Amino acid sequence: MARELRVPKALTALPAPVRWLALPVALTCAIVVLVGSWGPAEPEVEAPRPGGKAAAYCRSLVAALPAELLGHARKDPSPASPYVAAWGSSPRTVLRCGIDRPEELDGEHAKDLSPTVDDLTWWSQKLDDGSYRFVATMRAAYVEVLSPPGVYGSPLDPAAALTPLVKANVPG
């Protein structure tokens, strides 16, 4: 004996084409939502752990950083850190304050280009992925800015834009 399939009255009141399309439309919407939430994951940012006065300077600097940097909205990485800030998304510009002194400053990269902006020297290093790493030297805490490839007219632009805030919050 075959069981009869009963359709709810609310669905039988709808025209047949709407009933036929309801399930495919609902499935398509669910797939779009799922795929949209799978966007590219940003790489984790290791938060530095400065101590003493450097920690206070870094907290002050990160608190003073702008909500927008050169047209890119601030979107700090998760988990949040009082020593890290980021702008933009995939790729993003990242500032880390209180990093350890880069070992490269003693190696073959020690003589890499070190541009000076408003009397603040930024030691620079081009990374394998095409991005640039700028580290403010001769300060009470090392401040690092990672500038992604192809986002700015010059890779130094974000470090240059942040120079006044670094100078105001991290003494030399």
N, C-alpha and C positions, 0 to 999 in steps of 0.2 A: 504494500500500500504506500503510495507516494504522498509525501507531505506537501501541502500547498504553501508556497512562499507568500507571506503577508507583508505588504508594503505599508508603511505608516501613512495615515490619512494626509498628513502635511505634505508628503511627497507626491501623492496621487493628485493633489490639487494643482501641482505645477505642470506646465506643458511638457510633453515628452522630450523635446530637444534639451530643455533645461535639466531634466532628470538624467538624461544620458551624459551630459557634460559635467554634472556636479562632481562625480568621483575623480575624473581626470584633472579637473581644475584644482580640486583640493590637493591631490597628489603633487601636481606641478608646483603649487605654492609651497608645500612642505619641502620639496627638493630645493627650491630657490632659497628658502630660509636657511636650510642646512648648508648648502654650498657657500652662501654668503658669509656664514659664520666661520668657515674654514679658511679664511684669508691667510696670507703668508704670516707665519709667526715671526715676530721680531726676535733676534738673538738676545739671550740674557745679557744683562749688563752687570758685571761684578762691581759691587759697591765697595769703595775703599773704606778703611777703618782708621782714620787719623786719630791721633791722641793729643792730649794737652791743648795748647793754644791753637794748634792747627785745626783741631775739630771745631772750635768756636769760630775761627775765621771762615771755615768752609760752610758751616751752618748759616752764618751771616750772608755769605756770597750766594748760596743756593736760594735763600729766602728773598734776596734782592733781584734775582734773575727775572727777565720779562716773560709775560704770557705769550709773546710772539717774538720770533727772531727772524729777521729778514723775510717776512711773509709766511713763516711757518709757525703754526700754533704749538704751544708747549703741551707735550703729552709725556709725562714722566713714566719711566718704566715701572713695572710691577715685579717684585714688591718695592714699595716706596723706600727711599733712602734720603736722609737729610744732606747727603753729599753728592747726589746725582740729579741731573736734569736732562731732558731731551725735548727736541722740537721736530715736528714733521712726522712722517710715517713712511717706512719702507722705501728708501733708506732714510734714516733719521740722523740728526746732529745730536751728539751726546757730550755733555760736560760732566767730568768727574773731578771732584776736589779732594785733596788729601791722599793722592796716589803715592806709592813708593817712588823714590827717585828712579827714573828709567835706567836700566842697566846699559842701554844703548848709548847713554851719554858718555860712557867710558870706552866704548868699542869703536868699531869702524864708522858708525853713524854719528859719532861725536862732532864731526866737522860738517854734518849736513847743514843745509841752509837754515839760518836762524833769523827770520825777519824781526824787525823791531817796529812796534806800533806804539806811538805816544810814550816812548821810553820804557816799554815793556817788551822783553825779548821772548819770542815764541820759538823754541827749538822745534823743528819740523822733521817729519819722517813720512815718506810715501809708503803705504802698506801694499801688500800683495793684491788686495782686491780693488786697488785704484783709489782708495780713500786716503786721506791725510790725517796724521796725528800731530797735533800741536800741543806742546807742553810749556806753560809759563815757567820760566826759570828765575832764579834769584828772588824767590818769594818765601814767605814763612810757611807756605804749603804749596806743593806742586799741583797745578791745575791743568787738566788735560781736556782738549776739545778734539773730538773726532768729526771730521768733515767728510761726508759721503761724496763719492764721485759724481760729477755731472749735475749737481744740484745748484751750485753757485757759480757766478762768473769767475771767481778765483777761489781756490780751496781755503785761502786765508780769511775770506770774508767773515765767517762766523766768529773766529778768534778775534779778529779786528773789532767786530761789533761788540764783543764782550769785554774788551780791554778796559774800558773805564770802570766797569763793575768789579773786575778782578783787582785793579789797582786800589779801588775804594775800600774793598773788604778784606784783602789779603796783603798785609804790608810786605815791603821789600826788605 
